[in-house]
């Protein structure tokens, strides 16, 4: 297997198994290792049926595919692997091109299919909302400015509760205008202008900016890897990512404050799969952690979807923008959250000159 083929194999997000004669396992990718609860090395040479129980006769299916040379598709099959509860999957068995007698089995758990459908629906909803906001933004913001101006004029001759009402009008019109600007920004984000960047410099600049403003009530702790190589990023967009995450941590902490921990380290094993099927290394890690209450139950899986927020009056666009920027950088983002600790991990690619030296 060439290096390129190997990169694709290990990056494939679906469980995949290469089978030889008698349905014996030749190789499995990391996703299949997790599904079968065993390593590729320990399963090599074993018959798949003994580790992967299904309600269909796999031996007959394999024979049919070899005889016809055509793939077989089986949807909604109940499967059971050692150490895991039964689940429903879609199965695809096909001849392996260029390898006579070898088969490829792709396993798609239905919960992944449902998650993909949900993600597609969320992206479609986001595109519609962004397009509507862009179309109506100008028409809405002009009368909003007039309303705010009129309310400010009225407030000059008012006192007490009447003055509070006009102040509320001004505040709410400004909030709506700011929301329209955020939606427009989400839809019109330019492609990143990447160059070799020291992530610590961007992180320090973000910390100082936040510390003098919205995060003035927070304490910061730093745990940097001083040998971290240069990243290939757009520094302005990545500063926006850091600021959004620090802002979120500050807002959930409330006026009493809390601690935000900034950490950097190198993880050579992390890779992200591009849309063209190739894999890319993302070894540069930045973690932003807080000691706040954590994500509300049920929101963690949707944390980076547009218009999903666990806060009152939250727009749900801050983390969605973070996710979009990281995707545009061929990066990766992950989150773990329990009460008392939320940890967001950002994975970045190396600068090309650093990558050449490492190779």
C-alpha positions as CSV (number, residue, x, y, z in Angstrom):
1,X,0.0,0.0,0.0
2,X,1.5,3.4,-1.0
3,X,1.9,6.2,1.5
4,X,-1.1,8.0,-0.1
5,X,-3.3,5.0,0.0
6,X,-2.3,4.4,3.6
7,X,-3.1,7.9,4.5
8,X,-6.6,7.6,2.9
9,X,-7.1,4.2,4.7
10,X,-6.3,5.5,8.2
11,X,-8.3,8.7,7.6
12,X,-11.5,7.0,6.4
13,X,-14.2,7.8,9.0
14,X,-16.2,4.7,8.3
15,X,-15.2,1.2,9.5
16,X,-13.6,-0.7,6.6
17,X,-12.3,-4.3,6.3
18,X,-10.2,-5.9,3.6
19,X,-11.0,-9.6,3.3
20,X,-9.1,-12.5,1.6
21,X,-10.2,-16.1,1.0
22,X,-12.7,-17.7,3.3
23,X,-13.7,-14.3,4.6
24,X,-10.4,-14.0,6.5
25,X,-9.3,-10.5,7.7
26,X,-6.3,-9.0,5.8
27,X,-6.5,-5.5,7.2
28,X,-8.9,-3.1,9.0
29,X,-8.7,0.6,9.4
30,X,-8.7,2.5,12.8
31,X,-12.5,3.0,12.6
32,X,-13.0,-0.7,12.2
33,X,-10.6,-1.4,15.1
34,X,-12.8,0.7,17.3
35,X,-16.0,-1.1,16.1
36,X,-14.5,-4.6,16.5
37,X,-12.8,-3.7,19.7
38,X,-9.5,-5.2,18.5
39,X,-6.4,-4.2,16.7
40,X,-5.7,-4.9,13.0
41,X,-2.7,-7.1,14.0
42,X,-4.6,-9.2,16.4
43,X,-7.4,-9.9,13.9
44,X,-5.3,-10.5,10.9
45,X,-6.0,-14.0,9.4
46,X,-9.2,-14.5,11.5
47,X,-12.5,-15.2,9.9
48,X,-14.7,-12.1,10.1
49,X,-17.9,-14.0,11.0
50,X,-16.3,-15.1,14.3
51,X,-15.8,-11.5,15.5
52,X,-18.7,-9.8,13.7
53,X,-22.1,-11.4,14.0
54,X,-24.8,-10.4,11.6
55,X,-28.3,-11.5,10.7
56,X,-27.2,-12.1,7.1
57,X,-25.0,-15.0,5.9
58,X,-21.8,-13.1,5.1
59,X,-20.0,-16.2,3.7
60,X,-22.7,-16.5,1.0
61,X,-22.6,-12.7,0.4
62,X,-18.8,-12.9,-0.1
63,X,-19.1,-15.8,-2.5
64,X,-21.8,-13.9,-4.5
65,X,-19.6,-10.8,-4.9
66,X,-16.6,-12.9,-6.0
67,X,-18.7,-14.7,-8.6
68,X,-20.5,-11.7,-10.0
69,X,-17.7,-9.2,-9.6
70,X,-20.4,-6.7,-8.6
71,X,-20.9,-5.0,-5.2
72,X,-23.7,-6.0,-2.8
73,X,-25.5,-3.4,-0.7
74,X,-27.4,-4.4,2.5
75,X,-29.2,-1.8,4.5
76,X,-30.6,-1.9,8.0
77,X,-28.6,-5.0,9.1
78,X,-28.3,-5.8,12.8
79,X,-24.7,-6.5,13.8
80,X,-22.9,-7.4,17.0
81,X,-19.2,-7.2,17.6
82,X,-17.4,-8.4,20.8
83,X,-17.7,-6.1,23.7
84,X,-20.2,-3.8,22.1
85,X,-24.0,-3.7,22.1
86,X,-25.9,-4.7,18.9
87,X,-26.5,-1.9,16.4
88,X,-28.0,-1.4,13.0
89,X,-25.7,-0.7,10.1
90,X,-25.6,-0.4,6.3
91,X,-23.1,-2.9,4.8
92,X,-21.3,-2.6,1.4
93,X,-19.2,-5.5,0.0
94,X,-17.3,-4.9,-3.2
95,X,-14.4,-6.5,-5.1
96,X,-11.1,-4.8,-4.3
97,X,-9.9,-3.3,-7.6
98,X,-6.5,-4.7,-8.7
99,X,-6.5,-7.4,-6.0
100,X,-7.9,-10.6,-7.3
101,X,-10.0,-12.5,-4.7
102,X,-9.9,-9.6,-2.2
103,X,-13.0,-7.9,-1.0
104,X,-13.7,-4.6,0.7
105,X,-16.4,-4.4,3.4
106,X,-17.7,-0.9,4.4
107,X,-19.8,-0.6,7.5
108,X,-21.9,2.4,8.2
109,X,-23.6,2.5,11.6
110,X,-27.0,4.2,11.2
111,X,-26.3,6.7,14.0
112,X,-23.6,8.1,11.7
113,X,-26.1,8.4,8.8
114,X,-28.6,10.2,11.0
115,X,-25.9,12.6,12.3
116,X,-24.8,13.4,8.7
117,X,-28.4,14.1,7.8
118,X,-28.8,16.4,10.8
119,X,-25.6,18.2,9.9
120,X,-26.8,18.6,6.3
121,X,-30.1,20.0,7.6
122,X,-28.3,22.4,9.9
123,X,-26.0,23.6,7.1
124,X,-29.0,24.1,4.8
125,X,-30.8,26.1,7.5
126,X,-27.7,28.1,8.2
127,X,-27.3,29.0,4.5
128,X,-31.0,30.0,4.2
129,X,-30.8,32.2,7.3
130,X,-27.5,33.8,6.2
131,X,-28.9,34.5,2.8
132,X,-32.1,36.0,4.2
133,X,-30.1,38.2,6.6
134,X,-27.8,39.4,3.9
135,X,-30.8,40.3,1.7
136,X,-32.8,42.1,4.5
137,X,-29.8,43.5,6.4
138,X,-29.8,46.8,4.7
139,X,-33.6,47.2,4.7
140,X,-33.8,46.3,8.4
141,X,-30.8,48.3,9.7
142,X,-31.9,51.6,8.2
143,X,-35.2,51.8,10.0
144,X,-33.6,50.4,13.2
145,X,-31.2,53.3,13.1
146,X,-34.2,55.7,12.8
147,X,-36.0,54.0,15.7
148,X,-32.9,54.2,17.9
149,X,-32.4,57.9,17.0
150,X,-36.0,58.8,17.7
151,X,-35.8,57.0,21.1
152,X,-32.7,58.9,22.0
153,X,-34.4,62.2,21.2
154,X,-37.4,61.3,23.2
155,X,-35.3,60.3,26.2
156,X,-33.9,63.9,26.5
157,X,-37.1,65.1,28.0
158,X,-37.9,62.0,30.1
159,X,-37.0,60.8,33.6
160,X,-37.5,57.7,35.7
161,X,-39.4,54.7,34.2
162,X,-40.1,56.5,30.9
163,X,-36.4,57.1,30.4
164,X,-35.7,53.4,31.1
165,X,-38.2,52.4,28.4
166,X,-36.5,54.6,25.8
167,X,-33.1,53.2,26.9
168,X,-34.5,49.7,26.4
169,X,-35.6,50.6,22.9
170,X,-32.1,51.9,22.0
171,X,-30.4,48.8,23.5
172,X,-32.6,46.3,21.7
173,X,-32.3,48.0,18.3
174,X,-28.5,47.9,18.7
175,X,-28.6,44.3,19.7
176,X,-30.7,43.4,16.6
177,X,-28.3,45.4,14.3
178,X,-25.3,43.6,15.9
179,X,-27.0,40.2,15.2
180,X,-27.5,41.1,11.6
181,X,-23.8,42.1,11.3
182,X,-22.8,38.7,12.9
183,X,-24.9,36.7,10.4
184,X,-23.5,38.7,7.5
185,X,-20.0,38.1,8.8
186,X,-20.6,34.4,9.0
187,X,-21.8,34.2,5.4
188,X,-19.1,36.5,3.9
189,X,-15.9,35.2,5.6
190,X,-13.1,35.4,3.0
191,X,-10.8,32.6,2.3
192,X,-7.8,32.5,4.7
193,X,-4.6,34.2,3.7
194,X,-2.2,31.7,5.2
195,X,1.4,32.2,6.2
196,X,3.9,30.8,8.7
197,X,2.7,31.9,12.1
198,X,3.8,31.5,15.7
199,X,0.5,30.4,17.4
200,X,1.8,31.6,20.8
201,X,2.1,35.2,19.5
202,X,-1.5,35.1,18.3
203,X,-2.7,33.5,21.5
204,X,-0.9,36.1,23.6
205,X,-2.3,38.9,21.6
206,X,-5.8,37.5,22.0
207,X,-5.3,37.0,25.8
208,X,-4.2,40.6,26.2
209,X,-7.1,42.0,24.1
210,X,-9.6,39.9,26.0
211,X,-8.0,40.7,29.4
212,X,-8.5,44.4,28.9
213,X,-12.1,44.0,27.8
214,X,-14.7,41.3,28.1
215,X,-12.5,38.9,30.1
216,X,-11.2,41.4,32.6
217,X,-12.9,39.4,35.4
218,X,-11.0,36.2,34.4
219,X,-7.7,34.7,35.5
220,X,-5.4,33.2,32.9
221,X,-3.1,30.2,33.2
222,X,-0.6,29.3,30.5
223,X,1.1,26.0,29.7
224,X,3.0,26.4,26.5
225,X,5.3,24.1,24.6
226,X,8.2,26.4,23.8
227,X,9.4,24.2,20.9
228,X,6.0,24.3,19.1
229,X,6.8,24.8,15.3
230,X,5.2,27.4,13.1
231,X,1.7,26.9,11.8
232,X,0.2,27.6,8.4
233,X,-2.7,29.9,9.2
234,X,-4.3,33.3,8.6
235,X,-3.3,35.1,11.9
236,X,-6.2,37.5,11.9
237,X,-8.8,34.7,11.4
238,X,-7.2,32.5,14.1
239,X,-7.1,35.5,16.5
240,X,-10.9,35.7,15.9
241,X,-11.1,32.0,16.8
242,X,-9.2,32.5,20.0
243,X,-11.2,35.6,21.0
244,X,-14.5,33.9,20.4
245,X,-13.5,30.9,22.6
246,X,-12.2,33.2,25.3
247,X,-15.4,35.3,25.1
248,X,-17.5,32.2,25.5
249,X,-15.5,31.0,28.5
250,X,-15.9,34.5,30.1
251,X,-19.6,34.7,29.5
252,X,-20.4,31.3,31.1
253,X,-18.3,32.2,34.1
254,X,-20.5,35.2,34.9
255,X,-19.5,38.3,36.9
256,X,-17.8,36.3,39.5
257,X,-15.1,35.2,37.0
258,X,-13.1,32.0,36.8
259,X,-9.9,30.6,35.2
260,X,-9.1,30.1,31.6
261,X,-6.2,27.8,30.8
262,X,-4.3,28.2,27.6
263,X,-2.2,25.2,26.6
264,X,-0.1,24.2,23.5
265,X,1.5,20.9,22.6
266,X,2.5,18.7,19.7
267,X,0.7,15.5,18.7
268,X,2.2,13.9,15.6
269,X,-0.6,11.3,15.3
270,X,-3.5,13.6,14.5
271,X,-4.7,13.8,10.9
272,X,-7.7,15.3,9.2
273,X,-9.4,14.0,6.1
274,X,-9.9,16.5,3.3
275,X,-13.0,16.5,1.0
276,X,-10.9,15.1,-1.8
277,X,-10.1,12.0,0.2
278,X,-6.5,12.9,1.1
279,X,-5.3,13.2,4.6
280,X,-3.3,16.0,6.2
281,X,-1.4,16.1,9.4
282,X,-2.6,18.6,12.1
283,X,0.0,18.1,14.9
284,X,-0.1,21.6,16.4
285,X,-2.5,21.6,19.3
286,X,-4.0,24.6,21.2
287,X,-6.4,24.0,24.1
288,X,-8.6,26.6,25.7
289,X,-10.2,25.3,28.9
290,X,-12.4,27.0,31.5
291,X,-13.7,26.0,34.9
292,X,-17.3,27.0,34.2
293,X,-20.5,25.0,34.4
294,X,-20.0,23.2,31.1
295,X,-22.4,22.7,28.2
296,X,-26.0,22.1,28.9
297,X,-27.1,18.4,28.6
298,X,-27.8,17.5,25.0
299,X,-26.0,20.5,23.4
300,X,-22.5,19.1,23.2
301,X,-23.0,17.3,19.9
302,X,-24.5,20.5,18.4
303,X,-22.0,22.9,20.0
304,X,-20.6,24.1,16.6
305,X,-23.9,24.2,14.7
306,X,-25.2,27.6,13.7
307,X,-28.0,29.1,15.8
308,X,-27.6,26.6,18.6
309,X,-26.9,28.3,21.9
310,X,-27.2,27.3,25.6
311,X,-27.3,30.9,26.8
312,X,-30.2,33.3,27.0
313,X,-30.1,35.8,24.1
314,X,-27.2,33.8,22.6
315,X,-27.0,33.8,18.8
316,X,-25.2,30.5,18.4
317,X,-22.9,32.0,15.7
318,X,-19.7,32.4,17.7
319,X,-18.8,28.7,17.8
320,X,-20.2,28.1,14.4
321,X,-17.8,30.8,13.1
322,X,-14.9,29.1,14.9
323,X,-15.8,25.8,13.3
324,X,-16.0,27.3,9.8
325,X,-12.6,29.1,10.2
326,X,-10.9,25.9,11.4
327,X,-12.4,23.9,8.5
328,X,-11.2,26.5,6.0
329,X,-7.7,26.0,7.5
330,X,-7.8,22.2,7.0
331,X,-7.8,22.1,10.8
332,X,-9.8,20.2,13.4
333,X,-11.7,21.1,16.5
334,X,-13.0,19.0,19.4
335,X,-14.7,19.6,22.7
336,X,-15.1,17.8,26.0
337,X,-17.3,19.2,28.7
338,X,-18.3,18.3,32.2
339,X,-19.4,20.6,35.1
340,X,-16.3,22.4,36.2
341,X,-14.2,21.9,33.0
342,X,-14.8,22.6,29.4
343,X,-11.9,21.9,27.1
344,X,-11.8,23.0,23.4
345,X,-8.9,21.6,21.4
346,X,-7.8,23.1,18.1
347,X,-5.5,21.2,15.7
348,X,-3.5,23.1,13.1
349,X,-1.3,22.2,10.1
350,X,2.4,22.8,10.0
351,X,3.9,25.6,7.9
352,X,5.2,24.1,4.6
353,X,8.9,24.9,5.4
354,X,8.6,23.1,8.7
355,X,6.8,20.1,7.1
356,X,9.7,19.8,4.5
357,X,12.3,19.7,7.3
358,X,10.3,17.0,9.2
359,X,9.9,14.9,6.1
